[in-house]
Amino acid sequence: MTKNHQTEEKTCDDNCSSCSQEQSTHASKGLPPKSKIDVKHVILVLSGKGGVGKSTVSVNLA
């Protein structure tokens, strides 16, 4: 049984400054565009220690 090894040429070397391809190739690799949401305030519940009630406070605020 013979195996056919097909080598795929890498079409992108991640050097966009010398690239002749369209930029849409990299658009799918990044983060999706942010959607507009109506959020006026963000509250951060933070502590360096565990077991101090971060999740409880977060759930009760939501």
mmCIF file of the N, C-alpha and C atoms, coordinates in Angstrom:
data_MODEL
# 
_entry.id   MODEL 
# 
loop_
_atom_site.group_PDB 
_atom_site.id 
_atom_site.type_symbol 
_atom_site.label_atom_id 
_atom_site.label_alt_id 
_atom_site.label_comp_id 
_atom_site.label_asym_id 
_atom_site.label_entity_id 
_atom_site.label_seq_id 
_atom_site.pdbx_PDB_ins_code 
_atom_site.Cartn_x 
_atom_site.Cartn_y 
_atom_site.Cartn_z 
_atom_site.occupancy 
_atom_site.B_iso_or_equiv 
_atom_site.pdbx_formal_charge 
_atom_site.auth_seq_id 
_atom_site.auth_comp_id 
_atom_site.auth_asym_id 
_atom_site.auth_atom_id 
_atom_site.pdbx_PDB_model_num 
ATOM 1   N N  . MET A 1 1  ? 0.847   -1.166 0.000  1.00 0.00 ? 1  MET A N  1 
ATOM 2   C CA . MET A 1 1  ? 0.000   0.000  0.000  1.00 0.00 ? 1  MET A CA 1 
ATOM 3   C C  . MET A 1 1  ? 0.899   1.237  0.000  1.00 0.00 ? 1  MET A C  1 
ATOM 4   N N  . THR A 1 2  ? 0.670   2.120  -0.918 1.00 0.00 ? 2  THR A N  1 
ATOM 5   C CA . THR A 1 2  ? 1.480   3.335  -0.988 1.00 0.00 ? 2  THR A CA 1 
ATOM 6   C C  . THR A 1 2  ? 0.699   4.507  -0.450 1.00 0.00 ? 2  THR A C  1 
ATOM 7   N N  . LYS A 1 3  ? 1.409   5.373  0.220  1.00 0.00 ? 3  LYS A N  1 
ATOM 8   C CA . LYS A 1 3  ? 0.788   6.577  0.772  1.00 0.00 ? 3  LYS A CA 1 
ATOM 9   C C  . LYS A 1 3  ? 1.173   7.766  -0.098 1.00 0.00 ? 3  LYS A C  1 
ATOM 10  N N  . ASN A 1 4  ? 0.196   8.539  -0.415 1.00 0.00 ? 4  ASN A N  1 
ATOM 11  C CA . ASN A 1 4  ? 0.446   9.757  -1.183 1.00 0.00 ? 4  ASN A CA 1 
ATOM 12  C C  . ASN A 1 4  ? 0.593   10.924 -0.220 1.00 0.00 ? 4  ASN A C  1 
ATOM 13  N N  . HIS A 1 5  ? 1.770   11.445 -0.143 1.00 0.00 ? 5  HIS A N  1 
ATOM 14  C CA . HIS A 1 5  ? 2.026   12.590 0.721  1.00 0.00 ? 5  HIS A CA 1 
ATOM 15  C C  . HIS A 1 5  ? 1.876   13.845 -0.112 1.00 0.00 ? 5  HIS A C  1 
ATOM 16  N N  . GLN A 1 6  ? 0.867   14.601 0.200  1.00 0.00 ? 6  GLN A N  1 
ATOM 17  C CA . GLN A 1 6  ? 0.666   15.859 -0.495 1.00 0.00 ? 6  GLN A CA 1 
ATOM 18  C C  . GLN A 1 6  ? 1.131   16.983 0.408  1.00 0.00 ? 6  GLN A C  1 
ATOM 19  N N  . THR A 1 7  ? 2.068   17.734 -0.072 1.00 0.00 ? 7  THR A N  1 
ATOM 20  C CA . THR A 1 7  ? 2.559   18.854 0.716  1.00 0.00 ? 7  THR A CA 1 
ATOM 21  C C  . THR A 1 7  ? 1.757   20.086 0.340  1.00 0.00 ? 7  THR A C  1 
ATOM 22  N N  . GLU A 1 8  ? 1.179   20.681 1.335  1.00 0.00 ? 8  GLU A N  1 
ATOM 23  C CA . GLU A 1 8  ? 0.431   21.901 1.111  1.00 0.00 ? 8  GLU A CA 1 
ATOM 24  C C  . GLU A 1 8  ? 1.363   23.083 1.330  1.00 0.00 ? 8  GLU A C  1 
ATOM 25  N N  . GLU A 1 9  ? 1.394   23.961 0.345  1.00 0.00 ? 9  GLU A N  1 
ATOM 26  C CA . GLU A 1 9  ? 2.224   25.136 0.479  1.00 0.00 ? 9  GLU A CA 1 
ATOM 27  C C  . GLU A 1 9  ? 1.528   26.139 1.387  1.00 0.00 ? 9  GLU A C  1 
ATOM 28  N N  . LYS A 1 10 ? 2.289   26.684 2.286  1.00 0.00 ? 10 LYS A N  1 
ATOM 29  C CA . LYS A 1 10 ? 1.731   27.687 3.174  1.00 0.00 ? 10 LYS A CA 1 
ATOM 30  C C  . LYS A 1 10 ? 1.620   28.991 2.396  1.00 0.00 ? 10 LYS A C  1 
ATOM 31  N N  . THR A 1 11 ? 0.402   29.498 2.284  1.00 0.00 ? 11 THR A N  1 
ATOM 32  C CA . THR A 1 11 ? 0.192   30.702 1.497  1.00 0.00 ? 11 THR A CA 1 
ATOM 33  C C  . THR A 1 11 ? 0.351   31.968 2.316  1.00 0.00 ? 11 THR A C  1 
ATOM 34  N N  . CYS A 1 12 ? 0.441   31.855 3.624  1.00 0.00 ? 12 CYS A N  1 
ATOM 35  C CA . CYS A 1 12 ? 0.567   33.036 4.470  1.00 0.00 ? 12 CYS A CA 1 
ATOM 36  C C  . CYS A 1 12 ? 1.728   32.832 5.436  1.00 0.00 ? 12 CYS A C  1 
ATOM 37  N N  . ASP A 1 13 ? 2.655   33.798 5.445  1.00 0.00 ? 13 ASP A N  1 
ATOM 38  C CA . ASP A 1 13 ? 3.764   33.708 6.386  1.00 0.00 ? 13 ASP A CA 1 
ATOM 39  C C  . ASP A 1 13 ? 3.596   34.683 7.548  1.00 0.00 ? 13 ASP A C  1 
ATOM 40  N N  . ASP A 1 14 ? 2.380   35.240 7.699  1.00 0.00 ? 14 ASP A N  1 
ATOM 41  C CA . ASP A 1 14 ? 2.028   36.170 8.771  1.00 0.00 ? 14 ASP A CA 1 
ATOM 42  C C  . ASP A 1 14 ? 2.843   37.453 8.735  1.00 0.00 ? 14 ASP A C  1 
ATOM 43  N N  . ASN A 1 15 ? 3.421   37.777 7.591  1.00 0.00 ? 15 ASN A N  1 
ATOM 44  C CA . ASN A 1 15 ? 4.119   39.037 7.398  1.00 0.00 ? 15 ASN A CA 1 
ATOM 45  C C  . ASN A 1 15 ? 3.252   39.889 6.484  1.00 0.00 ? 15 ASN A C  1 
ATOM 46  N N  . CYS A 1 16 ? 2.328   40.624 7.069  1.00 0.00 ? 16 CYS A N  1 
ATOM 47  C CA . CYS A 1 16 ? 1.309   41.335 6.294  1.00 0.00 ? 16 CYS A CA 1 
ATOM 48  C C  . CYS A 1 16 ? 1.877   42.509 5.505  1.00 0.00 ? 16 CYS A C  1 
ATOM 49  N N  . SER A 1 17 ? 3.010   43.035 5.912  1.00 0.00 ? 17 SER A N  1 
ATOM 50  C CA . SER A 1 17 ? 3.555   44.189 5.203  1.00 0.00 ? 17 SER A CA 1 
ATOM 51  C C  . SER A 1 17 ? 4.035   43.830 3.799  1.00 0.00 ? 17 SER A C  1 
ATOM 52  N N  . SER A 1 18 ? 4.436   42.588 3.581  1.00 0.00 ? 18 SER A N  1 
ATOM 53  C CA . SER A 1 18 ? 4.906   42.185 2.262  1.00 0.00 ? 18 SER A CA 1 
ATOM 54  C C  . SER A 1 18 ? 3.918   41.286 1.546  1.00 0.00 ? 18 SER A C  1 
ATOM 55  N N  . CYS A 1 19 ? 2.678   41.284 1.989  1.00 0.00 ? 19 CYS A N  1 
ATOM 56  C CA . CYS A 1 19 ? 1.678   40.368 1.464  1.00 0.00 ? 19 CYS A CA 1 
ATOM 57  C C  . CYS A 1 19 ? 0.944   40.990 0.287  1.00 0.00 ? 19 CYS A C  1 
ATOM 58  N N  . SER A 1 20 ? 0.685   40.179 -0.733 1.00 0.00 ? 20 SER A N  1 
ATOM 59  C CA . SER A 1 20 ? -0.072  40.657 -1.880 1.00 0.00 ? 20 SER A CA 1 
ATOM 60  C C  . SER A 1 20 ? -1.502  40.133 -1.878 1.00 0.00 ? 20 SER A C  1 
ATOM 61  N N  . GLN A 1 21 ? -1.847  39.326 -0.870 1.00 0.00 ? 21 GLN A N  1 
ATOM 62  C CA . GLN A 1 21 ? -3.190  38.779 -0.791 1.00 0.00 ? 21 GLN A CA 1 
ATOM 63  C C  . GLN A 1 21 ? -4.137  39.779 -0.154 1.00 0.00 ? 21 GLN A C  1 
ATOM 64  N N  . GLU A 1 22 ? -5.424  39.508 -0.299 1.00 0.00 ? 22 GLU A N  1 
ATOM 65  C CA . GLU A 1 22 ? -6.420  40.377 0.297  1.00 0.00 ? 22 GLU A CA 1 
ATOM 66  C C  . GLU A 1 22 ? -6.353  40.273 1.817  1.00 0.00 ? 22 GLU A C  1 
ATOM 67  N N  . GLN A 1 23 ? -6.765  41.320 2.480  1.00 0.00 ? 23 GLN A N  1 
ATOM 68  C CA . GLN A 1 23 ? -6.728  41.323 3.937  1.00 0.00 ? 23 GLN A CA 1 
ATOM 69  C C  . GLN A 1 23 ? -7.855  40.507 4.535  1.00 0.00 ? 23 GLN A C  1 
ATOM 70  N N  . SER A 1 24 ? -8.810  40.086 3.737  1.00 0.00 ? 24 SER A N  1 
ATOM 71  C CA . SER A 1 24 ? -9.916  39.293 4.266  1.00 0.00 ? 24 SER A CA 1 
ATOM 72  C C  . SER A 1 24 ? -9.440  37.931 4.763  1.00 0.00 ? 24 SER A C  1 
ATOM 73  N N  . THR A 1 25 ? -8.251  37.512 4.365  1.00 0.00 ? 25 THR A N  1 
ATOM 74  C CA . THR A 1 25 ? -7.706  36.248 4.840  1.00 0.00 ? 25 THR A CA 1 
ATOM 75  C C  . THR A 1 25 ? -7.492  36.295 6.341  1.00 0.00 ? 25 THR A C  1 
ATOM 76  N N  . HIS A 1 26 ? -6.981  37.411 6.833  1.00 0.00 ? 26 HIS A N  1 
ATOM 77  C CA . HIS A 1 26 ? -6.712  37.545 8.264  1.00 0.00 ? 26 HIS A CA 1 
ATOM 78  C C  . HIS A 1 26 ? -7.936  37.993 9.042  1.00 0.00 ? 26 HIS A C  1 
ATOM 79  N N  . ALA A 1 27 ? -8.932  38.506 8.381  1.00 0.00 ? 27 ALA A N  1 
ATOM 80  C CA . ALA A 1 27 ? -10.104 39.004 9.096  1.00 0.00 ? 27 ALA A CA 1 
ATOM 81  C C  . ALA A 1 27 ? -10.815 37.881 9.840  1.00 0.00 ? 27 ALA A C  1 
ATOM 82  N N  . SER A 1 28 ? -10.767 36.681 9.305  1.00 0.00 ? 28 SER A N  1 
ATOM 83  C CA . SER A 1 28 ? -11.455 35.573 9.965  1.00 0.00 ? 28 SER A CA 1 
ATOM 84  C C  . SER A 1 28 ? -10.668 35.044 11.159 1.00 0.00 ? 28 SER A C  1 
ATOM 85  N N  . LYS A 1 29 ? -9.401  35.390 11.286 1.00 0.00 ? 29 LYS A N  1 
ATOM 86  C CA . LYS A 1 29 ? -8.595  34.898 12.385 1.00 0.00 ? 29 LYS A CA 1 
ATOM 87  C C  . LYS A 1 29 ? -8.739  35.743 13.641 1.00 0.00 ? 29 LYS A C  1 
ATOM 88  N N  . GLY A 1 30 ? -9.148  36.994 13.494 1.00 0.00 ? 30 GLY A N  1 
ATOM 89  C CA . GLY A 1 30 ? -9.210  37.893 14.632 1.00 0.00 ? 30 GLY A CA 1 
ATOM 90  C C  . GLY A 1 30 ? -10.501 37.753 15.413 1.00 0.00 ? 30 GLY A C  1 
ATOM 91  N N  . LEU A 1 31 ? -10.704 38.673 16.314 1.00 0.00 ? 31 LEU A N  1 
ATOM 92  C CA . LEU A 1 31 ? -11.906 38.688 17.118 1.00 0.00 ? 31 LEU A CA 1 
ATOM 93  C C  . LEU A 1 31 ? -13.087 39.156 16.278 1.00 0.00 ? 31 LEU A C  1 
ATOM 94  N N  . PRO A 1 32 ? -14.278 38.698 16.605 1.00 0.00 ? 32 PRO A N  1 
ATOM 95  C CA . PRO A 1 32 ? -15.448 39.178 15.870 1.00 0.00 ? 32 PRO A CA 1 
ATOM 96  C C  . PRO A 1 32 ? -15.702 40.642 16.201 1.00 0.00 ? 32 PRO A C  1 
ATOM 97  N N  . PRO A 1 33 ? -16.369 41.369 15.315 1.00 0.00 ? 33 PRO A N  1 
ATOM 98  C CA . PRO A 1 33 ? -16.633 42.778 15.601 1.00 0.00 ? 33 PRO A CA 1 
ATOM 99  C C  . PRO A 1 33 ? -17.550 42.925 16.817 1.00 0.00 ? 33 PRO A C  1 
ATOM 100 N N  . LYS A 1 34 ? -17.301 43.978 17.576 1.00 0.00 ? 34 LYS A N  1 
ATOM 101 C CA . LYS A 1 34 ? -18.088 44.200 18.789 1.00 0.00 ? 34 LYS A CA 1 
ATOM 102 C C  . LYS A 1 34 ? -19.481 44.677 18.420 1.00 0.00 ? 34 LYS A C  1 
ATOM 103 N N  . SER A 1 35 ? -20.466 44.130 19.097 1.00 0.00 ? 35 SER A N  1 
ATOM 104 C CA . SER A 1 35 ? -21.832 44.573 18.876 1.00 0.00 ? 35 SER A CA 1 
ATOM 105 C C  . SER A 1 35 ? -22.144 45.702 19.849 1.00 0.00 ? 35 SER A C  1 
ATOM 106 N N  . LYS A 1 36 ? -23.027 46.578 19.433 1.00 0.00 ? 36 LYS A N  1 
ATOM 107 C CA . LYS A 1 36 ? -23.421 47.708 20.280 1.00 0.00 ? 36 LYS A CA 1 
ATOM 108 C C  . LYS A 1 36 ? -24.385 47.221 21.356 1.00 0.00 ? 36 LYS A C  1 
ATOM 109 N N  . ILE A 1 37 ? -24.013 47.426 22.608 1.00 0.00 ? 37 ILE A N  1 
ATOM 110 C CA . ILE A 1 37 ? -24.896 47.094 23.720 1.00 0.00 ? 37 ILE A CA 1 
ATOM 111 C C  . ILE A 1 37 ? -25.024 48.329 24.595 1.00 0.00 ? 37 ILE A C  1 
ATOM 112 N N  . ASP A 1 38 ? -26.133 48.414 25.267 1.00 0.00 ? 38 ASP A N  1 
ATOM 113 C CA . ASP A 1 38 ? -26.411 49.589 26.087 1.00 0.00 ? 38 ASP A CA 1 
ATOM 114 C C  . ASP A 1 38 ? -26.013 49.310 27.534 1.00 0.00 ? 38 ASP A C  1 
ATOM 115 N N  . VAL A 1 39 ? -24.716 49.367 27.820 1.00 0.00 ? 39 VAL A N  1 
ATOM 116 C CA . VAL A 1 39 ? -24.198 49.154 29.166 1.00 0.00 ? 39 VAL A CA 1 
ATOM 117 C C  . VAL A 1 39 ? -23.642 50.479 29.655 1.00 0.00 ? 39 VAL A C  1 
ATOM 118 N N  . LYS A 1 40 ? -24.164 50.936 30.792 1.00 0.00 ? 40 LYS A N  1 
ATOM 119 C CA . LYS A 1 40 ? -23.726 52.223 31.317 1.00 0.00 ? 40 LYS A CA 1 
ATOM 120 C C  . LYS A 1 40 ? -22.654 52.072 32.386 1.00 0.00 ? 40 LYS A C  1 
ATOM 121 N N  . HIS A 1 41 ? -22.713 50.991 33.146 1.00 0.00 ? 41 HIS A N  1 
ATOM 122 C CA . HIS A 1 41 ? -21.756 50.788 34.232 1.00 0.00 ? 41 HIS A CA 1 
ATOM 123 C C  . HIS A 1 41 ? -21.275 49.333 34.227 1.00 0.00 ? 41 HIS A C  1 
ATOM 124 N N  . VAL A 1 42 ? -20.024 49.150 34.584 1.00 0.00 ? 42 VAL A N  1 
ATOM 125 C CA . VAL A 1 42 ? -19.453 47.818 34.748 1.00 0.00 ? 42 VAL A CA 1 
ATOM 126 C C  . VAL A 1 42 ? -18.891 47.744 36.160 1.00 0.00 ? 42 VAL A C  1 
ATOM 127 N N  . ILE A 1 43 ? -19.286 46.705 36.878 1.00 0.00 ? 43 ILE A N  1 
ATOM 128 C CA . ILE A 1 43 ? -18.818 46.519 38.250 1.00 0.00 ? 43 ILE A CA 1 
ATOM 129 C C  . ILE A 1 43 ? -17.887 45.321 38.279 1.00 0.00 ? 43 ILE A C  1 
ATOM 130 N N  . LEU A 1 44 ? -16.700 45.514 38.821 1.00 0.00 ? 44 LEU A N  1 
ATOM 131 C CA . LEU A 1 44 ? -15.703 44.451 38.921 1.00 0.00 ? 44 LEU A CA 1 
ATOM 132 C C  . LEU A 1 44 ? -15.678 43.928 40.356 1.00 0.00 ? 44 LEU A C  1 
ATOM 133 N N  . VAL A 1 45 ? -15.850 42.633 40.500 1.00 0.00 ? 45 VAL A N  1 
ATOM 134 C CA . VAL A 1 45 ? -15.758 41.984 41.812 1.00 0.00 ? 45 VAL A CA 1 
ATOM 135 C C  . VAL A 1 45 ? -14.441 41.224 41.812 1.00 0.00 ? 45 VAL A C  1 
ATOM 136 N N  . LEU A 1 46 ? -13.489 41.689 42.608 1.00 0.00 ? 46 LEU A N  1 
ATOM 137 C CA . LEU A 1 46 ? -12.131 41.166 42.537 1.00 0.00 ? 46 LEU A CA 1 
ATOM 138 C C  . LEU A 1 46 ? -11.564 40.940 43.936 1.00 0.00 ? 46 LEU A C  1 
ATOM 139 N N  . SER A 1 47 ? -10.841 39.850 44.074 1.00 0.00 ? 47 SER A N  1 
ATOM 140 C CA . SER A 1 47 ? -10.113 39.581 45.303 1.00 0.00 ? 47 SER A CA 1 
ATOM 141 C C  . SER A 1 47 ? -8.986  38.617 44.973 1.00 0.00 ? 47 SER A C  1 
ATOM 142 N N  . GLY A 1 48 ? -7.884  38.783 45.645 1.00 0.00 ? 48 GLY A N  1 
ATOM 143 C CA . GLY A 1 48 ? -6.742  37.906 45.426 1.00 0.00 ? 48 GLY A CA 1 
ATOM 144 C C  . GLY A 1 48 ? -6.884  36.555 46.099 1.00 0.00 ? 48 GLY A C  1 
ATOM 145 N N  . LYS A 1 49 ? -7.793  36.469 47.042 1.00 0.00 ? 49 LYS A N  1 
ATOM 146 C CA . LYS A 1 49 ? -7.978  35.224 47.790 1.00 0.00 ? 49 LYS A CA 1 
ATOM 147 C C  . LYS A 1 49 ? -9.200  34.468 47.293 1.00 0.00 ? 49 LYS A C  1 
ATOM 148 N N  . GLY A 1 50 ? -9.219  33.199 47.516 1.00 0.00 ? 50 GLY A N  1 
ATOM 149 C CA . GLY A 1 50 ? -10.378 32.390 47.175 1.00 0.00 ? 50 GLY A CA 1 
ATOM 150 C C  . GLY A 1 50 ? -11.288 32.226 48.371 1.00 0.00 ? 50 GLY A C  1 
ATOM 151 N N  . GLY A 1 51 ? -12.561 31.972 48.095 1.00 0.00 ? 51 GLY A N  1 
ATOM 152 C CA . GLY A 1 51 ? -13.497 31.707 49.175 1.00 0.00 ? 51 GLY A CA 1 
ATOM 153 C C  . GLY A 1 51 ? -13.958 32.927 49.938 1.00 0.00 ? 51 GLY A C  1 
ATOM 154 N N  . VAL A 1 52 ? -13.910 34.083 49.299 1.00 0.00 ? 52 VAL A N  1 
ATOM 155 C CA . VAL A 1 52 ? -14.310 35.305 49.997 1.00 0.00 ? 52 VAL A CA 1 
ATOM 156 C C  . VAL A 1 52 ? -15.676 35.813 49.534 1.00 0.00 ? 52 VAL A C  1 
ATOM 157 N N  . GLY A 1 53 ? -16.348 35.088 48.639 1.00 0.00 ? 53 GLY A N  1 
ATOM 158 C CA . GLY A 1 53 ? -17.707 35.437 48.240 1.00 0.00 ? 53 GLY A CA 1 
ATOM 159 C C  . GLY A 1 53 ? -17.832 36.204 46.940 1.00 0.00 ? 53 GLY A C  1 
ATOM 160 N N  . LYS A 1 54 ? -16.835 36.106 46.052 1.00 0.00 ? 54 LYS A N  1 
ATOM 161 C CA . LYS A 1 54 ? -16.901 36.829 44.768 1.00 0.00 ? 54 LYS A CA 1 
ATOM 162 C C  . LYS A 1 54 ? -18.090 36.369 43.938 1.00 0.00 ? 54 LYS A C  1 
ATOM 163 N N  . SER A 1 55 ? -18.282 35.089 43.820 1.00 0.00 ? 55 SER A N  1 
ATOM 164 C CA . SER A 1 55 ? -19.387 34.556 43.027 1.00 0.00 ? 55 SER A CA 1 
ATOM 165 C C  . SER A 1 55 ? -20.730 34.901 43.648 1.00 0.00 ? 55 SER A C  1 
ATOM 166 N N  . THR A 1 56 ? -20.829 34.833 44.953 1.00 0.00 ? 56 THR A N  1 
ATOM 167 C CA . THR A 1 56 ? -22.077 35.159 45.637 1.00 0.00 ? 56 THR A CA 1 
ATOM 168 C C  . THR A 1 56 ? -22.456 36.620 45.402 1.00 0.00 ? 56 THR A C  1 
ATOM 169 N N  . VAL A 1 57 ? -21.492 37.508 45.523 1.00 0.00 ? 57 VAL A N  1 
ATOM 170 C CA . VAL A 1 57 ? -21.758 38.929 45.291 1.00 0.00 ? 57 VAL A CA 1 
ATOM 171 C C  . VAL A 1 57 ? -22.137 39.158 43.829 1.00 0.00 ? 57 VAL A C  1 
ATOM 172 N N  . SER A 1 58 ? -21.444 38.520 42.893 1.00 0.00 ? 58 SER A N  1 
ATOM 173 C CA . SER A 1 58 ? -21.738 38.688 41.474 1.00 0.00 ? 58 SER A CA 1 
ATOM 174 C C  . SER A 1 58 ? -23.147 38.220 41.126 1.00 0.00 ? 58 SER A C  1 
ATOM 175 N N  . VAL A 1 59 ? -23.547 37.074 41.660 1.00 0.00 ? 59 VAL A N  1 
ATOM 176 C CA . VAL A 1 59 ? -24.888 36.537 41.392 1.00 0.00 ? 59 VAL A CA 1 
ATOM 177 C C  . VAL A 1 59 ? -25.950 37.439 41.993 1.00 0.00 ? 59 VAL A C  1 
ATOM 178 N N  . ASN A 1 60 ? -25.722 37.921 43.201 1.00 0.00 ? 60 ASN A N  1 
ATOM 179 C CA . ASN A 1 60 ? -26.710 38.781 43.850 1.00 0.00 ? 60 ASN A CA 1 
ATOM 180 C C  . ASN A 1 60 ? -26.824 40.140 43.172 1.00 0.00 ? 60 ASN A C  1 
ATOM 181 N N  . LEU A 1 61 ? -25.748 40.639 42.562 1.00 0.00 ? 61 LEU A N  1 
ATOM 182 C CA . LEU A 1 61 ? -25.825 41.898 41.839 1.00 0.00 ? 61 LEU A CA 1 
ATOM 183 C C  . LEU A 1 61 ? -26.522 41.738 40.487 1.00 0.00 ? 61 LEU A C  1 
ATOM 184 N N  . ALA A 1 62 ? -26.408 40.554 39.900 1.00 0.00 ? 62 ALA A N  1 
ATOM 185 C CA . ALA A 1 62 ? -27.027 40.328 38.583 1.00 0.00 ? 62 ALA A CA 1 
ATOM 186 C C  . ALA A 1 62 ? -28.470 40.190 38.733 1.00 0.00 ? 62 ALA A C  1 
# 
